[in-house]
Amino acid sequence: MKTAITEMFGVDVPILAFSHCRDVVAAVSKAGGMGVLGAVAHSDSQLEIDLAWIEDEIGDRPYGVDLIVPAKYAGDDAGGMDLADLVAMIPDEHRAFVDDILRRYEVPELPDDERSGRGLLGSDGAAPFSANRADPQLEIALAHRPALVVNALGPPPAHMIERVREEGRKVGALAGAAQHAERHVNAGVDVIIAQGSEAGGHTGEIGTMVLIPEIVDAVGDAAAVLGAGGIGRGRQMAAAMALGAQGVWCGSVWLTTDEAETHPAVKEKFLAATSADTVRSRSRTGKHARQLVTAWTEEWDRADTPDPLGMPLQPMLVDDAIRRIDRAAHHEGTGANRLANYFVGQVVGTMNESKPAARVVYEMIEEFIESVERLNTQLAD
Amino acid sequence: MKTAITEMFGVDVPILAFSHCRDVVAAVSKAGGMGVLGAVAHSDSQLEIDLAWIEDEIGDRPYGVDLIVPAKYAGDDAGGMDLADLVAMIPDEHRAFVDDILRRYEVPELPDDERSGRGLLGSDGAAPFSANRADPQLEIALAHRPALVVNALGPPPAHMIERVREEGRKVGALAGAAQHAERHVNAGVDVIIAQGSEAGGHTGEIGTMVLIPEIVDAVGDAAAVLGAGGIGRGRQMAAAMALGAQGVWCGSVWLTTDEAETHPAVKEKFLAATSADTVRSRSRTGKHARQLVTAWTEEWDRADTPDPLGMPLQPMLVDDAIRRIDRAAHHEGTGANRLANYFVGQVVGTMNESKPAARVVYEMIEEFIESVERLNTQLAD
């Protein structure tokens, strides 16, 4: 295949695979697509290790890295706030509600040595989702050879774009609306990920079917566009490219692959879920993020429970709770098992079988080709 | 072109156009697609007139009719309720809220001879959205020669399917989830309209990109599938068919055509709106229906205002109010103008120019062909 994306990265097929799991990243790059490592939960040292591992695995094939640096968050107004200031902004009502959930669902405490939200905090103790957290990661990434560095949430800051381009790599950014894509392109972004509402994780309200052509038209030749949100199989890849995208960006579909480090209890839920079993909820990150409907999202959705806080307060509030839940979620029938969830898009409805990531890629290409051939037959007759 | 849909109806292109406006229906059938008249707001006599007019206009080309017969509604439990019983179920709080909106936005009263919700009530005084209302319409339709009779909301009742098939016509039904499509097919429906969340009017939460392949797989060869929701141009038609649909069902895109009887003030708003300017709201019909965001939807969305009632109570509650608003909405800057809205899908963002309905069809086909050719080039290289 040949599109702006295959040309830009020298890949066989324009399938980009976002995953927090280095094994998925390597498997997709080796299968002819391009893995992109989601690094937000990585410590600096773990990022070093994983990038070195990936490069060792894939040889001279390309891969990418995804960091989260939001443009602004709840702590921004005050300027120069440290972690303690942020912690003090969390209302007692919210703490009490989280404690109440954990008590009612009988979720065991964490052992002492696992407390305090390390999952979201950098080794330097910087607040989650901050530039302080991302800048060292960016430099670690650039000391390696990812072909693409993506900012997953909001516009990539100017210094990030400069540094990545200085090093001769491409910059990517997600957009949920045409005006976001235009802003990214004006700032120097090379690859726009046009992500519709169907997607897992942070996502807007405009559906992929409407969003992709709007962004393709808004961006013109100034950047390459990847379609995302609801893309997990070949027909969806063909649809995204029929809409004008030069490739696809998939995240959810890897979560049930053999390589994925998805929590086993959550993986089981994903395999059983239908496309109606997700919800855009602010309960994990403070921003609307599509995730599996479980007792967790239902608790936060009730009319008599507090509204989630903003970012980064909500993840600070719930981080330990989620780790407690995940730690205890392995046994069906427990409260923790009922609460356990994770980000996933509406394609979860067709993720019904665990399989190797490479097979997902090959099946996607096969169905893509069938889909294009069927269109040709319909048109020619 | 040749698909299950072009074969079934003998049309040149598998584009079905849902419209309340007979001129749009005729224009699309004459342009090689197939118009489908939305008849819910038609009196029996007006339906007679419009079907005769359409048949006179289009000669032996095919067309369809769309009726709304929900499976159940708020009045069902009590059994045998008449209109007065239903009216008595509307809470005073809701009446007061509607009156308050009209007062605050300074919407003039209706003249005496225009009151009492005739828009939604049959000439026989039956409650809106009831079988009592739809059965005479069905017989009027079958006394004419529509090739397709669609039930827009919920499963078509068994007697409707029987009557339509007895007369040798095809039955269509909308589905927002795979299990709805399966139920329709088991009941004998010939054409499934797989309508994703992007659509205008009554619509679910699953995006078109995910929904179409799920329904195509669920239905197999037992029915033809039309893709709907976010389809307004050729790239979207190509995407829907890449996903496995055998044609498309478009509604919103006709609302800004030259032929459409869209309220002029609302048409102006549609031409100016972006894809982010719609919302799924229960404020007009009692069921989630995507419509333009205006002061009307914002009033109903506020935390301190009552939740909309169910169907048919909500339309009975707001019918006169909407007619008051529409009657007075012609002048910009008035409260009525700010309130005025209508059902429309997210494709409203690309409906930026009023044009003849036939041109919409021709442009859609042209862009469809370009899109398939681009896919071929990308695949071949």
Interface residues (C-beta under 8 A of the other chain):
Chain A: M1 K2 T3 A177 A178 G196 S197 E198 G204 E205 I206 G207 T208 M209 V210 L211 P213 E214 G229 G230 I231 R233 R235 Q236 A238 A239 A240 M241 A242 L243 G244 Q246 T274 S275 A276 G345 Q346 V347 G349 T350 F368 I369 S371 V372 R374 L375 N376 T377 Q378 L379 D381
Chain B: M1 K2 T3 A177 A178 G196 S197 E198 G204 E205 I206 G207 T208 M209 V210 L211 P213 E214 G229 G230 I231 R233 R235 Q236 A238 A239 A240 M241 A242 L243 G244 Q246 T274 S275 A276 G345 Q346 V347 G349 T350 F368 I369 S371 V372 R374 L375 N376 T377 Q378 L379 D381
